[in-house]
Amino acid sequence: MVCKYSLIQTYMTNPKSNDGKSPSKPKSQSGRQQAQPPKPQPTELLRTRFSARQLQRHFTKLLKAPWLASWLDLSELAFYQRAYTPLITLWYLLFQRLSDNHTLSHVVEDALEGGADRLSPRGKTPLSQHLTSEATTSFSDARQRLPLELLRQALWHTADQTAASIQAPKWFGLQVGMIDGSTCRLRPFGDIPEHFPPHRPGNCKKPPYWCLARVLGILDSATGGVLDSVMGSIKDSEQALSALLLKRSWKQWLLVGDRNFGVYSVARATMAAQAQALFRLTKSRAAKLARSAGLKLAPGLDALLSWSPSSHDQCPEGLTPIPVPGRLVVVRVKRPGFRPLTLYLFTTLRDQVQCPAQELAKLYAQRWQIELCFRYIKTQMKLGFLECQSAEMARKEWLAGLIAYNLIRWIMAAAAALSQVPVRLLSFSRARELLLGWCIRSALRGPTLTSWKRLLGRIAKARLPKRRKQRPSEPRAIRAFQKDVAKLEGSRAEAQKQLAKNHANS
């Protein structure tokens, strides 16, 4: 069985942001140094000041029990020290997403085999000796008792510690975060329809069954790890949910978003969070913004202005509708084999020399990586469909899945930093398999430095295949359901009555 102690505690020390070397300044023909602004030359390579042994020491100290106790003190709910302690409960929430089997019975099987005995408090009876049955009730109750705030604090902690141990390249001296949203499905059990109502399309006349939840996240552009996330109703817009994420301080961060976030309310919330913004605008919104400043919207435009709210623009709750200073940039992008594309960008980076328009366009081109990250989250981590009985448990499952996802991203970043390979070339699914295999072997022989180095080396070699021919772009489509199987419409109770009526003589 898997040894969890090697995964369940976190990294401690904070590396310096630089490598100790100052960049050399260009010299003129006369030998004097000219004060020229440095051009941003970001690289895809990650760096770390730690050796493999030090990284192993950091990785084997994740989510220590004293930190969990301090986070529990922030919650109003009491968590009794039963067989499933907060540390064991949190680990098994992550274990469900790291393993291929996500059922509660798989957790109980692992617990009975002694998989979490090392996480039991010292001097107390191990968990495997506490459990006397195969029932999943005790772990299910422990999940419900675990406060939601503890999972949120754990997600923030893993993101902060990843940034502290892995040195990511910066753009314009700022760390880059990508913001985007997606959806996940749920069954209409318990209070889920109240918090996440079913989605009914405009031309749909049949009663809906599946409930949809809208999720929003901010991801690190360099490592792909999740910095923060929020889950809301499908009726809540992504702009409204982004205001919840931007209530924290995002100083020294540059947030990149698509046209859905290129609105005044998100720009105002970004400014209140002390972050910089780079959002794409629709052509109509960019024309309106240029017209308000007395400018003509045309390729090559790069003008300073202030985004003043109109009577139709909304402002986040608790903020005053004041102008947002920034730049309106229009860039014409030409790529071989593709049609020319015009980008309308709004950014709060007002220095046109330090932040040229072409570099802003290159940075925005990397925004597509968040779409790939959400694909890994929903398919590899199985978070596209949540099997929960309550809305609160759905939020806990989502956050626990993101914490497990950050563990995999952390080890991929560590392997890429030590081997000096771009982290985007590494296979996420293979890294997840290798990490689980290392945990299983560590449970039998104990984690060693040799096995740790071999793990990082194998993950660095598990790269995505180089395709000889690029895949042609195809429209989105889904496979039709089998024609010989009836579709489930409405509630299950009504469907059972209708099937019993139609097949009464069978």
C-alpha positions in Angstrom: 0.0 0.0 0.0 1.0 3.6 -0.5 3.1 5.3 2.1 1.5 8.7 2.7 3.9 10.2 5.1 6.3 11.0 2.3 3.6 13.2 0.7 1.8 14.8 3.5 4.1 17.4 4.9 5.6 20.5 3.2 8.7 22.4 2.2 10.1 24.9 4.7 12.8 27.2 3.4 12.4 30.0 0.9 15.0 30.4 -1.9 16.1 33.8 -3.1 14.4 35.1 -6.2 17.7 35.6 -8.1 20.7 33.4 -8.8 23.1 35.9 -7.2 24.4 37.1 -10.6 23.6 40.6 -11.8 22.9 40.9 -15.5 25.6 42.6 -17.6 24.9 45.9 -19.1 25.6 46.6 -22.8 28.7 48.7 -23.5 29.1 51.3 -26.3 32.0 51.6 -28.6 33.7 54.0 -26.3 33.6 51.5 -23.5 31.0 53.3 -21.4 27.9 51.6 -20.1 24.7 52.9 -21.6 21.6 53.1 -19.5 19.3 51.2 -21.8 16.2 49.5 -20.5 16.6 45.7 -20.4 14.4 43.9 -22.9 12.3 41.1 -21.4 13.6 37.7 -22.5 11.6 35.1 -20.6 12.6 31.5 -20.8 10.7 28.3 -20.3 13.3 26.8 -18.0 12.6 26.6 -14.3 15.4 27.0 -11.7 15.9 25.9 -8.1 18.6 26.6 -5.6 18.1 23.2 -4.0 19.7 19.9 -4.7 17.8 16.6 -5.1 18.3 15.8 -1.4 17.0 19.2 -0.3 14.0 18.9 -2.5 13.2 15.5 -1.1 13.4 17.0 2.4 11.0 19.7 1.4 8.6 17.3 -0.3 8.5 15.0 2.7 7.3 17.9 4.9 4.0 18.7 3.4 1.0 19.9 5.5 2.4 19.2 9.0 0.0 18.5 11.8 0.8 21.8 13.7 -0.1 23.8 10.6 -3.4 21.9 10.3 -4.1 22.6 13.9 -3.6 26.3 13.4 -5.9 26.3 10.4 -8.5 24.4 12.4 -8.5 27.2 14.9 -9.7 29.5 12.2 -12.8 27.5 11.7 -15.9 27.8 13.9 -16.6 24.1 13.7 -15.0 21.7 16.2 -13.1 18.7 14.9 -12.8 15.9 17.4 -9.7 13.7 17.5 -11.2 10.4 16.4 -9.8 7.6 14.4 -9.7 9.7 11.3 -7.7 12.7 12.5 -7.7 15.9 10.4 -4.3 15.0 8.9 -5.5 11.5 7.9 -8.8 12.8 6.6 -7.1 15.4 4.4 -4.6 12.9 3.1 -7.3 10.4 2.1 -9.1 13.1 0.3 -5.9 13.6 -1.8 -5.4 9.9 -2.0 -8.7 9.5 -3.7 -7.6 11.8 -6.5 -4.1 10.6 -6.8 -5.1 6.9 -7.3 -7.1 5.5 -10.1 -9.8 4.2 -7.8 -11.7 7.2 -6.3 -14.2 5.2 -4.2 -14.6 5.3 -0.4 -14.1 1.6 -0.2 -10.6 1.9 -1.7 -9.8 4.3 1.1 -11.0 1.9 3.8 -9.0 -0.9 2.2 -5.8 1.1 2.3 -6.5 2.2 5.9 -7.0 -1.4 7.0 -3.7 -2.4 5.4 -1.9 0.3 7.5 -1.4 2.8 4.7 -2.0 5.8 7.1 -0.5 4.3 10.4 2.5 6.7 10.2 0.1 9.6 10.2 -1.5 8.6 13.5 -0.6 10.7 16.5 2.4 9.5 18.5 1.5 7.3 21.4 -2.0 6.6 20.0 -3.4 3.4 18.5 -2.7 3.2 14.7 -5.6 3.7 12.4 -5.5 0.1 11.1 -6.1 -1.2 14.6 -8.9 1.3 15.3 -11.0 0.1 12.3 -12.9 -3.1 12.8 -15.2 -3.2 9.8 -15.3 -2.6 6.0 -17.9 0.1 6.3 -17.1 3.5 4.8 -19.3 5.4 7.3 -16.5 6.6 9.5 -14.5 8.1 6.7 -17.6 9.6 5.1 -18.4 11.3 8.4 -14.8 12.5 8.8 -15.0 14.2 5.4 -18.1 16.1 6.4 -16.6 17.2 9.7 -13.5 18.6 8.0 -13.9 22.4 7.6 -13.9 23.8 4.1 -11.6 26.6 5.2 -8.8 24.1 6.0 -8.8 22.8 2.4 -8.7 26.4 1.1 -5.8 27.2 3.4 -4.0 24.0 2.3 -4.4 25.0 -1.4 -2.9 28.4 -0.8 -0.1 26.9 1.2 0.9 24.4 -1.5 0.9 27.2 -4.1 3.0 29.5 -1.9 5.6 26.8 -1.1 5.9 25.7 -4.8 6.7 29.3 -5.7 9.2 29.4 -2.8 11.2 26.3 -3.9 10.9 26.7 -7.7 12.2 29.8 -9.3 9.9 30.6 -12.2 10.8 33.0 -15.1 9.2 36.4 -14.9 7.8 38.8 -17.4 8.6 42.4 -16.9 9.7 41.6 -13.4 6.3 40.1 -12.5 5.0 36.6 -11.9 2.3 35.6 -14.4 -1.0 34.2 -13.4 -3.7 33.0 -15.9 -7.3 33.3 -15.0 -10.1 31.4 -16.6 -13.2 29.3 -15.8 -14.9 26.0 -16.6 -17.8 23.8 -15.4 -18.3 20.5 -13.7 -21.3 18.2 -13.5 -23.1 17.0 -10.4 -26.1 14.8 -9.7 -29.2 16.5 -8.2 -28.8 15.0 -4.7 -29.5 16.8 -1.4 -29.1 20.5 -1.5 -27.0 20.5 -4.7 -29.9 21.8 -6.9 -30.3 24.8 -4.6 -26.6 25.8 -4.8 -25.9 24.6 -8.3 -29.2 24.6 -10.3 -29.5 22.5 -13.5 -28.6 24.2 -16.7 -31.5 24.7 -19.1 -30.6 25.8 -22.6 -32.9 28.4 -24.2 -34.3 25.9 -26.8 -34.6 23.0 -24.4 -38.2 22.0 -23.6 -37.4 18.9 -21.6 -36.8 19.0 -17.9 -33.0 19.1 -17.1 -31.4 16.5 -14.9 -27.7 17.3 -14.5 -26.6 20.2 -12.2 -23.7 22.4 -13.3 -21.3 24.3 -11.2 -19.1 27.1 -12.5 -15.5 27.0 -11.3 -12.9 29.7 -11.7 -9.2 29.5 -11.1 -5.9 31.4 -11.2 -3.0 29.2 -12.4 0.7 29.9 -12.4 1.8 30.3 -16.0 5.3 28.8 -15.4 4.4 25.6 -13.4 0.7 25.1 -14.1 -0.1 24.9 -10.4 -3.4 26.3 -9.1 -3.0 29.5 -7.0 -6.6 29.9 -6.0 -10.0 28.7 -7.1 -13.7 29.3 -6.3 -16.9 27.4 -7.2 -20.2 29.0 -7.8 -23.6 28.6 -9.4 -23.9 28.4 -13.2 -26.0 31.6 -12.9 -23.0 33.4 -11.5 -20.9 35.0 -14.2 -17.1 34.5 -14.4 -16.7 38.3 -13.8 -18.6 38.1 -10.5 -16.6 35.0 -9.4 -13.3 36.7 -10.3 -14.1 39.5 -7.8 -14.1 36.8 -5.1 -10.7 35.6 -6.1 -9.3 39.2 -6.3 -10.2 40.0 -2.7 -6.8 38.8 -1.7 -3.6 40.7 -2.4 -2.0 39.8 -5.7 1.0 42.2 -5.5 3.8 41.5 -7.9 1.5 39.4 -10.1 0.4 40.0 -13.7 -3.0 38.4 -14.5 -3.8 37.4 -18.0 -7.3 36.8 -19.2 -9.3 36.4 -22.4 -12.1 38.6 -23.7 -14.6 37.3 -21.1 -12.5 39.2 -18.5 -11.8 42.3 -20.5 -14.5 44.3 -18.7 -14.3 47.2 -16.4 -15.4 45.3 -13.3 -12.5 42.8 -13.5 -10.0 45.6 -14.3 -11.2 47.5 -11.2 -11.0 44.4 -9.0 -7.5 43.7 -10.3 -6.4 47.2 -9.5 -7.9 46.9 -6.0 -5.9 43.6 -5.5 -2.6 45.5 -6.3 -2.0 43.3 -9.4 -1.3 44.2 -13.0 -3.6 43.1 -15.7 -3.4 42.0 -19.4 -6.8 41.3 -20.8 -8.0 40.9 -24.3 -11.0 43.1 -25.4 -13.7 42.5 -27.9 -13.5 44.8 -30.9 -16.6 46.7 -29.9 -15.4 47.3 -26.4 -12.0 48.3 -27.6 -13.6 50.8 -30.1 -15.7 52.3 -27.4 -12.7 52.7 -25.1 -10.7 54.3 -27.9 -13.5 56.6 -28.8 -13.8 57.8 -25.2 -10.2 58.8 -25.4 -10.5 60.4 -28.8 -8.4 57.8 -30.5 -8.8 55.9 -33.8 -8.8 52.1 -33.4 -6.3 50.7 -35.9 -3.4 48.2 -35.9 -0.3 49.6 -34.3 -2.2 51.7 -31.7 -0.4 51.9 -28.4 -1.9 54.7 -26.3 -2.1 55.6 -22.6 -5.6 56.2 -21.3 -7.9 55.7 -18.3 -10.8 53.3 -18.4 -13.7 55.2 -17.0 -16.9 53.2 -16.2 -20.0 53.9 -18.2 -23.6 53.7 -17.0 -23.8 50.1 -18.1 -20.5 49.0 -16.5 -20.7 47.2 -13.2 -18.4 47.7 -10.2 -17.4 45.0 -7.7 -19.2 45.2 -4.3 -17.3 47.4 -1.8 -15.3 49.3 -4.5 -15.9 52.8 -5.8 -16.2 53.2 -9.6 -13.1 55.2 -10.3 -11.1 55.2 -13.6 -8.5 52.5 -14.1 -5.2 53.8 -15.7 -3.8 51.6 -18.4 -2.9 51.2 -22.1 -4.9 50.2 -25.2 -2.8 48.1 -27.5 -3.8 46.9 -31.0 -1.5 44.2 -32.5 -1.8 42.6 -35.8 -0.6 39.0 -35.5 0.6 37.1 -38.6 1.4 33.4 -38.4 2.5 31.1 -41.2 -0.4 28.9 -42.3 -3.1 30.9 -40.4 -5.2 33.9 -41.1 -4.0 37.2 -39.7 -5.4 38.0 -36.3 -5.9 41.4 -34.6 -5.5 41.5 -30.9 -7.1 44.3 -28.8 -5.4 44.3 -25.4 -5.8 46.4 -22.3 -3.0 46.4 -19.8 -2.2 48.3 -16.6 1.5 48.2 -17.6 1.9 51.8 -18.7 5.6 51.8 -19.5 5.8 51.4 -23.3 9.6 51.0 -23.3 9.8 48.3 -20.7 6.7 46.5 -21.9 6.5 46.7 -25.7 3.4 45.8 -27.5 4.9 42.8 -29.3 6.1 41.3 -26.0 2.6 41.7 -24.6 1.2 39.8 -27.6 3.7 37.0 -27.0 2.7 36.8 -23.4 -1.0 36.7 -24.2 -0.3 33.8 -26.6 0.7 31.7 -23.6 -2.8 32.1 -22.1 -3.9 28.9 -24.0 -1.9 26.8 -21.5 -4.6 27.3 -18.9 -7.1 25.5 -21.2 -4.7 22.5 -21.2 -4.4 22.7 -17.4 -8.1 22.6 -17.0 -8.2 19.5 -19.3 -5.8 17.7 -17.0 -7.8 18.7 -14.0 -11.1 17.5 -15.4 -9.9 14.3 -17.1 -6.8 13.1 -15.3 -7.9 14.1 -11.8 -11.5 13.2 -12.6 -13.0 16.5 -11.4 -15.2 17.0 -14.4 -17.9 15.0 -12.7 -18.2 15.0 -8.9 -20.1 12.2 -7.1 -21.3 14.1 -4.0 -24.4 14.2 -1.9 -24.2 17.9 -0.8 -23.0 21.2 -2.1 -20.4 21.6 0.7 -18.9 18.2 -0.1 -18.7 19.1 -3.8 -16.6 22.2 -2.9 -14.4 20.0 -0.7 -13.9 17.5 -3.4 -12.9 20.2 -5.8 -10.4 21.8 -3.5 -8.9 18.4 -2.5 -8.5 17.5 -6.2 -6.7 20.8 -6.8 -4.3 20.1 -3.9 -3.5 16.7 -5.4 -3.0 18.3 -8.8 -0.6 20.8 -7.2 1.5 17.9 -5.8 1.9 16.4 -9.3 2.8 19.9 -10.7 5.3 20.4 -7.9 7.2 17.2 -8.7 7.1 17.9 -12.4 8.6 21.4 -11.8 11.3 20.0 -9.5 12.3 17.4 -12.2 12.3 20.0 -14.9 14.4 22.4 -12.8 17.0 19.8 -12.0 17.2 18.4 -15.6 16.9 21.8 -17.2 14.1 20.8 -19.6 10.9 22.8 -20.3 8.2 21.6 -17.9 5.6 21.9 -20.7 7.3 19.0 -22.5 6.7 16.6 -19.6 3.7 14.2 -19.6 1.3 14.9 -16.8 -0.3 11.5 -16.8 3.0 9.7 -16.8 4.3 11.9 -13.9 1.2 10.9 -11.9 1.8 7.2 -12.5 5.5 7.4 -11.6 4.7 9.4 -8.4 2.2 6.7 -7.3 4.6 3.9 -8.1 7.3 5.7 -6.0 4.9 5.9 -3.1 4.1 2.2 -3.2 7.7 1.2 -3.3 8.5 3.7 -0.5 5.9 2.0 1.7 7.8 -1.3 1.5 11.4 -0.2 1.6 11.2 3.4 2.8 11.9 6.5 0.8 15.6 6.8 -0.1 17.6 9.4 -1.9 18.5 7.0 -4.7 14.8 6.2 -5.4 14.0 9.9 -5.2 16.7 10.8 -7.8 15.5 8.0 -10.0 11.9 9.3 -9.8 12.9 12.8 -10.8 15.1 11.5 -13.6 12.3 9.3 -15.0 9.8 12.1 -14.8 12.2 14.4 -16.7 12.5 11.7 -19.4 8.7 11.2 -19.7 8.1 13.8 -22.4 5.2 14.4 -24.7 5.7 12.8 -28.2 6.9 14.9 -31.1 4.3 14.6 -33.8 5.7 14.5 -37.3 2.6 16.1 -38.7 0.4 18.6 -36.9 -3.1 17.6 -36.2 -5.6 19.4 -38.4 -8.0 21.8 -36.6 -11.5 20.2 -36.3 -14.8 21.6 -35.1 -16.0 20.6 -31.7 -18.3 17.5 -31.8 -19.4 14.7 -29.5 -20.2 11.1 -30.3 -23.9 10.4 -30.4 -25.4 8.0 -27.8 -26.2 4.5 -28.8 -29.5 4.3 -30.6 -30.6 1.1 -29.0 -30.3 2.6 -25.5 -33.1 4.9 -24.2 -32.1 8.3 -23.0 -32.7 9.3 -19.4 -35.0 12.3 -19.3 -36.2 14.1 -16.2 -35.8 12.6 -12.7 -34.9 9.0 -12.1 -38.2 8.3 -10.3 -40.3 9.5 -13.3 -38.0 7.6 -15.7 -38.5 4.4 -13.7 -42.3 4.8 -13.7 -42.3 5.4 -17.5 -40.0 2.4 -18.1 -42.2 0.2 -15.9 -45.3 1.4 -17.8 -43.7 0.8 -21.3 -42.4 -2.7 -20.4 -45.2 -3.9 -18.2 -45.6 -7.2 -20.1 -41.9 -7.9 -20.4 
